[in-house]
Every structure is written in C-alpha cells, then in structure tokens.
C-alpha cells in the first residue's frame, strides 16, 4: 500500500497548472485567433473585390486584332451557341472629359446596349438613385463618387467631351455632347464609382466617331471555367479574334492579394512559434522541477514510454486548450468584425478603411473551413513537436543518479 501510494502521489504531482503554463496557453490562443481573423479578412477582401469587379466587368471579353468589331451581331450569334454562355453584349470603351457647373473630370466612357447589357453585367443591381430603364441616347449614368466630385444629381445636365471625333484637314476635332443624368450607380469600389459613366451604344458611337464596337462582353455559368470557354469560343470564331477572361484583366490585383495572404500566414505563424517555444521552456522547467517524482515513478517500475506519455499529454493539453480558445475567439471576432471596427472608429475617431485609398468601403470577412482547419492543424502539430524534446528528456532520467542526492 505504501509503495502504491508513493507511486500515485508521484504521478499526480506531475499534473499541474502554473503561471508559465497559462502564459503558454495564452500565447497559442492569441496566435491562433490572430491568424484566423487576419486570414478571414483577407479572404473576405478578395471575395468582395471579385464580386464587385464582376458586377461591372464581364467574365470574358472578345475583340478583334483590328481594334474594333464591325459585325458584333454575327460574333454574338456564334458565342451564344455555347451552352455555358448566359449572355453576350457589345460595348464601346473610351476616355473623355465630363463637365458640369461645379467642375470637370476625366472619365472612362462605357457605351452599352441597354437591352443586352443587364444579362452580362450587374448594372441594375448597383443603381442607387434614378432608374436604368431611363437610359437612352440623350442620357447618362454616373458613379456616385464622380457625381459628388463634380456636383451633379439625377436630372442635371452634363457635357461629355471625347478626344476621338470629327476628322478634318486640320486634324481630329474633339466631339462634345450634352447628356441628362438619369441615374447614379455605386459598385462599392471607389476606383469605378469615381471614374466611370455609362451611355448607350449609339450615343458612344456618335461621341467617339467609332463605326464598330470595342468588343463583346460574355457572361458564363461558372467563372472558373472562363479560360476553357474562351479558348473554345476562339476556335469557333477564328484567328482574327482574341479573348481575355476576368482573371487576365485583373491578374496583377489577384496575384498581389494571394501573395499578401501567403506572406501574412507565414508572418503570423511566428506568433504561434513564439508561444510554442514558451511551451518548450515551460515543459523543460517542469522536467527539472519534477526530477525526484520522475525518479520515484521509474524506481517503482514505470517504463520510459509511460513517463514520456505523461509529458506528451501535458504538452498536448496546453496545445489543445490554446488552439480551441483561439479558434472560438477567432470565429467570434471574424463574424462580428464590422461592429467591432465601427466601435473602434467611433471611440478613437479614426477611419480604419478610408475609401479613397482602398478598393472597398467596408471591412468584409469570410471564414473558410479549410483555412481554419489548416491553422488549427498547424497549431496542434507545432504543439506536439514542442513536447517531444522535454518528454524525451524526462523519460531518459536515471532514477539511481537522481535519488542518490535526494
């Protein structure tokens, strides 16, 4: 009974929670929480930009090497033979100058077909004032930020000047036309809302002097199949045409976002690594403090694997506790980040996401299962790896050498 009591007392004395253990748990919690929140924000940021870009841009753009398409209806008839194509519409893209009573500004002029454009781009869904159905050859749709900068509203008149106009012996004379503002749109992206206007296709031809169109916008059923669909359409159309997908048109932006996400994961993993090193030092201190109890256990017949298992379980308990707490806090912050940011902005009177600097006007988040799974798995693996050395040191203790001086 005495021997069994000493064995149980020595084994029980190895299970403890002290201040350093709590610090290790807290370190892992902060690391996991921070990583989940930051990755959720970056994923949400990428998805929000992708949604808003695809609201104003098509999935595929097809044009000719000559710069213009003189037979858009023929090209559209070929494109619509593909079962994965949901819509196709011609467009004209040009640059110009918009002038109102309160100022002028350089803009991107986008000529669209009011009948076919809604089947390709989300133009009706981004209207904030006025109506898209009122768009005709004498009217224009203006971005909300652009309208604010030049001081116009629905019902006002503006003048749009195009550098491409009438060809004379003296050169090209810019063409100017007056349009009535019938609607204000907002994509949620400052870059678009402050630089773009929509007019009808026929009005764009008259303004720019173009006889054909700049290209054909195409919407497909699955945006990630756009590259293969574009190749198929080019085979049908022939060698005189080229195509760009939404990924091609925004390659630098999305590549930069993916790069930032990867780098941010690597950087924030160091927070978890610091916590793991803290856990290693905690377990090493535990081994040094409990040398006598480990020696008693081994003298009573405990095998080295049993001693190692005790420390492995202890280290994993720290890792599991920290990871679970970080997971819960990370998900809570991610799903409630908008009110948290609003509270911080109201208290400290700061603008965390100025819309004239960033592409978006809010702070979106998107929690993906595989991101969370990757973060928690890495945290658990690092915690397990941190316990191996202290557990091995504890299991290799020689009870004779330790008890000789006790």
Residue pairs with C-beta under 8 A, 6 or more apart in sequence:
3 300
6 296
6 300
7 296
7 297
7 300
7 301
7 302
10 293
10 294
10 296
10 297
10 300
11 293
11 297
11 302
11 310
13 290
13 293
14 286
14 290
14 293
14 294
14 310
14 311
14 314
15 310
15 314
16 286
20 278
20 281
20 282
20 285
21 282
21 318
23 278
23 282
24 275
24 278
24 279
24 282
24 318
24 322
25 318
25 321
25 322
25 325
26 275
26 322
27 271
27 272
27 274
27 275
27 278
27 279
27 322
28 272
28 275
28 276
28 279
28 318
28 319
28 321
28 322
28 323
28 326
28 379
28 383
29 322
29 323
29 325
29 326
29 329
30 271
30 275
30 326
31 268
31 269
31 271
31 272
31 274
31 275
31 322
31 326
31 379
32 272
32 322
32 323
32 325
32 326
32 327
32 330
32 375
32 376
32 379
33 325
33 326
33 327
33 329
33 330
33 333
34 268
34 271
34 330
35 265
35 268
35 269
35 271
35 272
35 326
35 330
35 375
36 326
36 327
36 330
36 331
36 333
36 334
36 367
36 371
36 372
36 375
37 330
37 333
37 334
37 337
37 365
38 264
38 268
39 261
39 264
39 265
39 371
39 375
40 330
40 334
40 337
40 365
40 366
40 367
40 368
40 371
41 334
41 337
41 363
41 364
41 365
42 257
42 260
42 261
42 264
43 261
43 365
43 366
43 367
43 368
43 371
44 363
44 364
44 365
44 366
45 257
45 360
45 364
46 254
46 257
46 258
46 261
47 364
47 366
48 188
48 360
48 362
48 364
49 189
49 253
49 257
49 359
49 360
50 254
52 187
52 188
52 189
52 192
52 359
52 360
53 189
53 246
53 250
54 122
54 223
54 246
55 121
55 122
55 125
55 126
55 187
56 121
56 122
56 123
56 126
56 187
56 189
56 192
56 196
57 121
57 217
57 246
57 249
57 250
58 89
58 120
58 121
58 217
58 218
58 219
58 246
59 218
59 219
59 220
59 223
59 226
59 245
59 246
60 217
60 218
60 219
60 220
60 226
60 229
60 230
60 233
60 243
60 244
60 245
60 246
61 215
61 216
61 217
61 218
61 243
61 244
61 249
62 75
62 79
62 215
62 216
62 218
62 230
62 233
62 234
62 237
62 241
62 242
62 243
63 69
63 214
63 215
63 216
63 241
63 242
63 243
64 215
64 240
64 241
64 242
65 240
65 241
65 242
66 240
67 214
68 210
68 211
68 212
68 213
68 214
69 75
69 90
69 212
69 213
69 214
69 215
69 216
70 211
70 212
71 212
72 90
72 212
72 213
72 216
75 216
75 237
75 241
76 88
76 89
76 90
76 216
78 233
78 236
78 237
79 85
79 88
79 216
79 218
79 233
79 237
80 88
81 236
82 229
82 232
82 233
82 236
84 220
84 221
84 222
84 225
84 229
85 218
85 219
85 220
85 221
85 229
85 233
86 119
86 219
86 220
86 221
87 116
87 119
87 120
87 218
87 219
88 116
88 119
88 120
88 216
88 217
88 218
88 219
89 112
89 113
89 116
89 117
89 119
89 120
89 121
89 216
89 217
90 113
90 116
90 201
90 213
90 215
90 216
90 217
91 110
91 111
91 112
91 113
91 117
91 201
91 213
91 214
91 215
91 216
91 217
92 109
92 110
92 111
92 201
92 204
92 205
92 208
92 210
92 213
92 214
93 108
93 109
93 110
93 111
93 214
93 215
94 108
94 109
94 111
94 162
94 164
94 204
94 207
94 208
94 210
94 214
95 106
95 107
95 108
95 109
95 162
95 163
96 106
96 107
96 109
96 160
96 161
96 162
96 163
96 207
97 104
97 105
97 106
97 107
97 160
97 161
98 104
98 105
98 106
98 107
98 142
98 146
98 150
98 158
98 159
98 160
98 161
98 197
99 150
99 158
99 159
99 160
99 161
100 150
100 151
100 152
100 156
100 157
100 158
100 159
101 151
101 156
102 150
102 151
102 152
103 149
103 150
103 151
104 150
105 146
105 149
105 150
105 195
106 195
107 146
107 160
107 195
107 196
107 197
108 195
108 196
108 197
109 160
109 162
109 197
109 199
109 204
109 207
109 208
110 196
110 197
110 198
110 199
110 204
111 198
111 199
111 200
111 201
111 203
111 204
111 205
111 208
111 213
112 121
112 123
112 198
112 199
112 200
112 201
113 200
113 201
114 132
114 133
114 135
114 136
114 200
117 123
117 217
118 124
118 132
119 219
120 217
120 218
120 219
121 217
121 219
123 132
123 141
123 185
123 198
124 132
126 185
126 186
126 187
126 188
127 141
127 183
127 184
127 185
128 144
128 184
128 185
128 186
129 153
129 154
129 183
129 184
130 141
130 154
130 181
130 182
130 183
130 184
131 182
131 183
132 141
132 183
134 182
134 183
135 141
135 182
135 183
135 198
135 199
135 200
136 200
137 199
137 200
137 202
137 203
137 206
138 179
138 180
138 203
139 179
139 180
139 181
139 182
139 199
140 158
140 160
140 179
140 180
140 181
140 182
140 197
140 198
140 199
141 181
141 182
141 183
141 184
141 185
141 197
141 198
141 199
142 152
142 158
142 181
142 183
142 184
142 185
142 197
143 184
143 185
143 186
143 187
143 192
143 193
143 194
143 195
143 196
143 197
144 184
144 185
144 186
144 193
145 186
145 190
145 193
145 194
146 193
146 194
146 195
146 196
146 197
147 153
147 181
147 184
149 194
150 158
152 158
152 181
153 181
153 184
154 181
154 182
154 183
154 184
155 180
155 181
156 180
156 181
157 178
157 179
157 180
157 181
158 178
158 179
158 181
159 176
159 177
159 178
159 179
160 176
160 177
160 178
160 179
160 197
160 199
160 207
161 174
161 175
161 176
162 174
162 175
162 176
162 207
162 208
162 209
163 172
163 174
164 172
164 174
164 175
164 208
164 209
164 210
165 172
165 173
165 174
165 175
165 207
165 208
165 209
166 172
166 173
166 175
166 209
167 209
175 206
175 207
175 208
175 209
177 203
177 206
177 207
179 199
179 203
185 193
185 198
186 193
187 193
188 360
188 361
188 362
189 359
189 360
190 355
190 356
190 358
190 359
190 361
191 359
199 207
201 213
204 210
205 211
218 229
218 233
220 226
220 229
223 246
226 245
226 246
226 247
227 245
227 247
230 243
230 244
230 245
231 243
233 243
234 241
234 242
234 243
247 254
269 378
272 378
272 379
272 382
273 382
275 322
276 382
276 383
276 385
276 386
277 386
279 315
279 318
279 319
279 383
279 386
279 387
280 386
280 389
280 390
282 318
283 311
283 314
283 315
283 386
283 387
283 390
283 391
284 389
284 390
284 393
286 311
286 314
286 390
287 294
287 311
287 390
287 393
287 394
287 397
290 394
291 397
291 402
292 402
292 403
292 406
294 307
294 394
294 397
294 399
294 402
295 397
295 398
295 399
295 402
295 403
295 406
296 399
296 403
297 306
297 307
298 304
298 307
298 397
298 399
299 399
299 403
304 395
304 396
305 395
307 391
307 394
307 395
307 397
308 391
308 392
308 394
308 395
309 391
310 391
310 394
311 387
311 390
311 391
311 394
311 395
312 384
312 387
312 388
312 391
314 387
315 383
315 384
315 386
315 387
315 390
315 391
316 380
316 383
316 384
316 387
318 383
319 379
319 380
319 382
319 383
319 384
319 386
319 387
320 380
320 383
322 379
322 383
323 376
323 379
323 380
323 383
326 379
327 372
327 376
330 372
331 367
331 372
333 340
334 365
334 367
335 365
335 367
337 363
337 365
338 362
338 363
338 365
341 352
341 353
341 363
344 350
344 352
345 351
345 352
352 363
353 360
353 361
353 362
353 363
355 361
